[in-house]
Amino acid sequence: MLPLLDGELLRAHPKPFIGFSDNTNLLLYLRNLGIVSYHGATVMTELGRPHAPHPMTFASLRAALFTSGPYELRPAERYRDTDRDWADPATFEAEPASRPADGWIWHQPDRVVEGLSWGGNLEIISLLLMADREIEGARGATGGGVLFLETSEDMPGAEEVYRILRAMGERGLLSRFSALLMGRAKAWSLDRPNSVEDRLRYTVEQREAVLRALTAYAPDMMAVFDVDFGHTDPQVVIPCGGVVRVDGPERRITVTY
């Protein structure tokens, strides 16, 4: 679809675009046009969430759509990475079950980074890297940029995650950013209903793979893991191409809508 879009028309008439996962293609396309877009909150999964939209998701979405200025993100107290069958009417009768969240995990939080964001779903970014499309924003990133990445319900293995980041590192892209926000890993799907122990193992192995890539290609990068902007619930909105401030000493993340 990307070759069929009229970039000049979109630049002349910008609209708020919100999406995530495979919409990473469009988010990064718009970013290259100089249009800030919004990673998160699709109609089916967030607005159509069983029972009601999550308050944390809804507050972030409202702020992105109807306000401008700084918005501080907060760690979720509880989260959900499991799903129920949408064909079952009982799915929508009650609030989905959730689990306690342990908060963000910080790596090298010894500085404050503030800059323009670039990123999205890691699997889609790997396809864009192979096609050499829409990665100009990463090539043009300079010190202070904030990379944000998350993985989907396809649940790529730790070695695959490492290899994608290694490819970014070999192209000199990882070292162009000063901070990484890594979304909470989706570790369960209807096709792969992992146990609690398996989900924990998957999450830990993914974090270790990311750190292994950073050690090799961006050893000075600050990173924050388990930020709630990926395929889990709740889900906050991250501006793509907007200003993000990562305050390591204060353990605070602020986005600008």
C-alpha positions in Angstrom: 0.0 0.0 0.0 2.8 2.4 0.8 3.8 3.1 -2.8 0.2 4.1 -3.6 -0.1 6.8 -1.0 0.1 10.5 -1.9 2.6 11.9 0.6 2.1 15.5 -0.5 -1.7 15.3 -0.1 -1.2 13.8 3.4 1.3 16.5 4.3 -1.1 19.2 3.1 -4.0 17.8 5.1 -2.6 16.1 8.2 -5.0 14.2 10.5 -4.4 12.3 13.7 -3.6 8.7 12.9 -3.7 6.1 15.6 -2.7 2.5 15.4 -0.1 -0.1 16.3 1.2 -3.5 15.2 1.1 -3.7 11.4 0.1 0.0 11.4 3.8 0.6 12.2 4.2 0.8 8.4 1.9 3.9 8.3 3.2 5.4 11.5 6.7 5.5 10.1 5.6 6.7 6.7 3.8 9.6 8.2 6.8 10.4 10.4 8.9 10.7 7.3 6.5 13.3 6.1 7.0 15.3 9.3 3.5 14.3 10.7 3.4 13.1 14.3 1.3 10.0 14.5 0.2 7.9 17.5 1.2 4.3 18.4 -1.6 2.6 20.2 -5.4 2.3 20.8 -7.1 0.6 17.9 -10.9 0.3 17.7 -11.3 -3.5 18.1 -8.7 -4.3 20.8 -8.9 -1.1 23.0 -12.2 0.7 22.4 -13.9 -2.7 21.8 -12.2 -4.2 24.8 -14.4 -6.7 26.7 -16.6 -4.9 29.3 -15.1 -1.4 28.7 -11.9 0.3 27.6 -9.2 0.2 30.3 -9.2 3.5 32.2 -5.4 3.9 31.7 -5.7 3.3 28.0 -8.7 5.7 27.7 -7.0 8.5 29.6 -3.9 8.3 27.4 -6.0 8.2 24.2 -8.1 11.2 25.3 -5.0 13.2 26.1 -3.5 12.3 22.7 -6.6 13.3 20.8 -7.9 16.3 22.7 -5.0 17.9 24.5 -1.5 19.1 23.7 1.6 19.2 25.9 3.4 16.9 28.3 1.7 13.8 29.5 3.4 11.6 32.1 3.2 7.9 31.7 2.8 5.7 34.8 3.5 2.0 35.3 0.4 -0.1 35.3 -0.5 -1.7 38.6 -2.0 -4.7 36.9 -1.8 -6.0 33.3 -3.3 -8.6 31.0 -1.6 -10.6 28.3 -4.2 -13.3 27.8 -7.3 -13.1 25.5 -10.7 -14.7 25.3 -12.6 -15.9 22.3 -14.5 -12.9 20.8 -17.0 -15.4 19.4 -18.1 -16.2 22.9 -20.7 -13.7 24.3 -19.5 -14.4 27.8 -16.2 -12.7 26.9 -17.9 -9.3 27.1 -19.9 -9.8 30.3 -17.2 -9.0 32.8 -13.9 -7.2 33.3 -11.0 -9.4 31.9 -8.8 -11.1 34.5 -5.5 -9.4 35.1 -2.2 -10.0 37.0 -0.1 -7.8 39.3 2.5 -5.8 37.4 6.0 -5.4 38.8 6.6 -1.9 37.4 9.2 -0.7 34.9 12.7 -2.2 34.7 15.4 0.3 34.2 18.8 -0.3 32.6 21.5 2.4 33.1 19.1 5.1 34.4 21.9 7.6 35.1 20.8 10.4 32.8 17.9 12.3 31.2 17.2 11.8 27.5 14.8 14.0 25.6 14.2 13.7 21.9 12.1 12.7 19.0 10.7 9.1 19.0 10.9 6.5 16.4 9.8 2.9 16.4 6.8 0.5 16.7 6.3 -3.2 16.3 9.7 -5.0 16.0 8.5 -7.6 13.6 7.1 -5.0 11.2 10.3 -2.9 11.5 12.3 -6.0 10.5 10.3 -6.2 7.3 10.9 -2.5 6.6 14.6 -3.0 7.2 14.6 -5.8 4.7 12.7 -3.8 2.1 14.8 -0.7 3.0 11.6 1.4 3.3 10.5 4.1 5.8 13.6 3.9 8.0 14.9 7.4 7.2 13.8 8.5 10.6 16.2 6.0 12.2 19.0 6.9 9.9 18.5 10.6 10.7 18.3 10.2 14.5 21.0 11.9 16.5 21.9 11.9 20.1 18.8 12.3 22.2 16.4 10.3 20.1 14.2 7.7 21.8 13.6 4.3 20.2 10.4 2.4 21.2 9.8 -1.2 20.3 7.3 -3.9 21.1 6.6 -7.5 20.0 3.2 -9.0 19.0 1.1 -12.0 19.7 3.3 -13.9 17.1 5.8 -14.0 20.0 9.1 -14.0 18.2 11.7 -16.0 20.1 14.5 -14.4 22.0 17.1 -15.3 19.3 14.9 -13.7 16.6 14.6 -10.5 18.7 18.3 -10.4 19.1 18.9 -11.0 15.4 16.6 -8.1 14.4 18.3 -5.8 16.8 21.7 -7.1 15.6 20.7 -6.1 12.1 19.8 -2.7 13.3 23.1 -2.5 15.0 25.1 -3.6 12.0 23.4 -0.8 10.0 24.4 1.7 12.6 20.9 2.4 13.7 20.9 1.4 17.3 23.7 3.7 18.3 21.8 6.7 16.9 19.4 6.6 19.8 20.1 7.5 23.4 17.2 5.7 25.1 15.0 2.6 24.4 11.5 2.0 25.6 10.6 -1.7 25.3 7.0 -2.6 25.5 5.8 -5.3 27.9 6.1 -8.6 26.0 3.0 -10.4 24.8 3.7 -13.9 26.1 0.4 -15.7 25.6 -1.9 -16.2 22.6 -5.0 -18.3 21.8 -2.6 -20.4 19.6 0.1 -20.6 22.3 -1.6 -20.5 25.8 1.6 -20.5 27.8 1.6 -21.2 31.5 2.5 -18.4 34.0 6.0 -19.9 34.3 6.5 -20.1 30.5 5.3 -16.5 30.2 7.8 -15.3 32.8 10.6 -17.2 31.1 9.7 -15.7 27.7 9.7 -12.2 29.1 13.1 -12.6 30.8 14.7 -14.2 27.8 13.4 -11.4 25.5 14.9 -8.8 27.9 18.2 -10.6 28.0 18.3 -10.7 24.2 17.6 -7.0 24.0 20.4 -6.2 26.5 22.8 -8.5 24.6 22.2 -6.5 21.4 22.6 -3.2 23.3 25.8 -4.3 24.9 27.3 -5.1 21.5 26.0 -2.1 19.5 24.8 0.6 21.9 26.5 0.1 25.2 25.7 3.5 26.5 22.0 3.4 25.8 19.5 3.7 28.7 16.6 1.3 28.4 13.2 0.9 30.2 11.4 -2.5 29.9 7.8 -3.4 30.5 6.3 -0.1 29.5 2.7 -0.6 28.6 2.4 0.4 25.0 2.4 -2.9 23.1 0.1 -5.8 22.6 -0.8 -6.2 26.3 -3.5 -4.4 28.3 -3.5 -1.6 29.3 -1.9 0.3 26.5 -0.7 3.9 26.5 -0.3 6.0 23.4 3.3 6.8 22.3 3.7 9.7 19.8 5.8 8.6 16.8 7.9 11.5 15.8 6.9 13.5 18.9 9.0 14.5 21.9 9.6 11.8 24.6 11.5 12.5 27.8 13.1 9.6 29.7 14.3 10.8 33.2 16.5 8.0 34.6 17.3 9.4 38.0 13.7 10.3 38.7 12.3 7.1 37.0 9.8 9.1 34.9 8.7 9.0 31.3 6.9 11.9 29.8 5.5 12.1 26.2 4.3 15.2 24.4 1.0 15.0 22.5 
